[in-house]
Amino acid sequence: MIKVSLNLLLLLFLVGCNATNTLEPSASKVRIYNNIENKTTCTYLGEVIGSEGVLYNYLFISNYDLTMGARNDLRNKAHALGGNIIEIENYRLGYQTSTVYVGNVYHCKGMN
C-alpha cells in the first residue's frame, strides 16, 4: 500500500510540472532579433544562454512552453546584464529533454 501511495504521489508531482522560467515584468521589453543590422548605437554586454526543461519533467511540458520558458530565461538574463536587445546566435537548440537558446546581449540606444 505504501509503494502504491508513493508512486501515486510521484506521478502527481510530475504531472504538475510546468515551465519554470516565467518572464519577469522588468524584462518584458527586452527584444530578440536574429540579426542586428546596425550596432553603432549598441554596447555589447555579454553572452547568455536560456534553457527550459530537464530530464524529469520534459515529457509533461508542451513544446510551446519549453520554447517560451527558454526565451523567458534568455530575456531575464539579458535584462539582469542591463541589456535591451538580444541577437540570437542560433535559432534553437532542441535537445531531447530541453530547449536552449544562445544569444549576445546589447544595450542599444533608441531600440526597443
C-alpha positions, 0 to 999 in steps of 0.5 A: 500500500505504501509503494502504491501511495508513493508512486501515486504521489510521484506521478502527481508531482510530475504531472504538475510540472510546468515551465519554470522560467516565467518572464519577469515584468522588468524584462518584458521589453527586452527584444530578440532579433536574429540579426542586428543590422546596425550596432553603432548605437549598441554596447555589447554586454555579454553572452547568455544562454536560456534553457527550459526543461530537464530530464524529469519533467520534459515529457509533461511540458508542451513544446510551446512552453519549453520554447517560451520558458527558454526565451523567458530565461534568455530575456531575464538574463539579458535584462539582469546584464542591463541589456535591451536587445538580444541577437540570437546566435542560433535559432534553437537548440532542441535537445531531447529533454530541453530547449536552449537558446544562445544569444549576445546581449546589447544595450542599444540606444533608441531600440526597443 
